[in-house]
C-alpha cells in the first residue's frame, strides 16, 4: 500500500468543514451538496484529474463528509481524501441513483439541503432528477457559501502559490529567451511549458500567448504564427502547484523597441506601483481600481478602460480561471488579510501584472520578476 498524499494536514480540512457546518446550522440546513470540483477538493482533499465525471460531496451539518464518485477513482480517493465516507458508482450504474441513495443514508428522505446550483457539473438534467427522486426534500441555493470562505488563504495554501509563482517566473524567462525573429508561437509555448513543468507546475499552461495583431487583444492562444522583428508579444504564464495558481504578465517586443514603447511601459509600471501602494486589509477595492483606471485614461493610453483590475486566485480547476471576486467600477468589497489576487494593467498590447497576497503590512508580491519592457 502506497502512502497517502494529502495536500494539507487533516486538521486543516476539519477546520474548513467546521466552518461550513457552522453556516449550515445557523441556516437550519441539514447538509451541503457540494458539486463544484473546487469545493469537493477544498473540503475533503479528494482530487482526480477526472473531476469532470459525476461526483459530489455530502457535507452534513454534523458528522464527516461523504464523497460520491466513480469506482475507478478509488485509488485517488484513498490517496487524497482525508475522510472515509464514500459511495462509489460503476459504469453499469445510473450515477445519480447512487448519489441519491447516499444522500438518503446521510440525511434521510426529507432534508433541507444547500445545493451548489452554480456548479457546471450539476447539469439541469441531474438537478431535475434530484428533485424528482426526493420530493420531500427542500433544496436551496448554497450561493457563495464555500467560495466566500475560500477567498481567505491559509499559510499552507499560500505556500503552494509561492511555488507556482517560481514556476511562472521560469516560464516567463523561457518565453523571453525563445521569442526571436523567425521562431513561431508554438516554439515559444513548448519552451514555456517545459520550463514550468520542470519547475514544479502541475499544469503546463502556457496561458495567454499571442503576437502581432492578436497581442492587442486579451486571451490569445498560441498558433503557428512566425514572430517578426518589431512584434509585440503578450505572455501571461499560468502554472499551478496542487492546483493552486499564481500568474503574471510582462511586456515584450521582438528584436527592437522604440523610445515610445519604453515610455508606455514605464507609465504602466508607475500606475501599477501607485495602485498597489494602497492595498492593505480594510482598504476598499475601489481605491486601487480607481488609480488604475484614472492612470490609464489620464495618460492617454486608452480611450476607455473596462477591464477588471484585480481578481482572486487560489485553488482553481479548469474551466474556472478565477475565484469570482473582481475589482471593477461599482465594486463594494474591501481587501482582507490572507486574500490573494492577480492584478494587472494592460494598454497598447503591453501587459504588466503580479500575483499578490494581502498581509498585515499591505501586500506581498508572490511573483518576483524584473519589471520592464523586454526586448528579446
Secondary structure, DSSP 8 states (H G I E B T S, - for coil): ------SS-HHHHHHHHHHHHHHHHHHT-SEEEE-SHHHHHHHH----TTTTSS-EEEEESSS--EEEEEGGGHHHHHHH-S--EEEEE-TTS-HHHHHHHHHHHHH-SS-EEEE-TT-TTS-HHHHHHHHHH-TT-EEEE-TTHHHHHHTS--HHHHHHHHHHHHHHHHHHHHHHHH--TT-BHHHHHHHHHHHHHHTT-SS----SEEEGGGGGSTT----S-B--TT-EEEEEE--EETTEE--EEEEEESS---HHHHHHHHHHHHHHHHHHTT--TT-BHHHHHHHHHHHHHHTTS-S---S-SEEE-SB--TT--S-S-EE-TT---B--TT-EEEEEEEETTEEEEEEEEEETTEEEES-----S-EE-
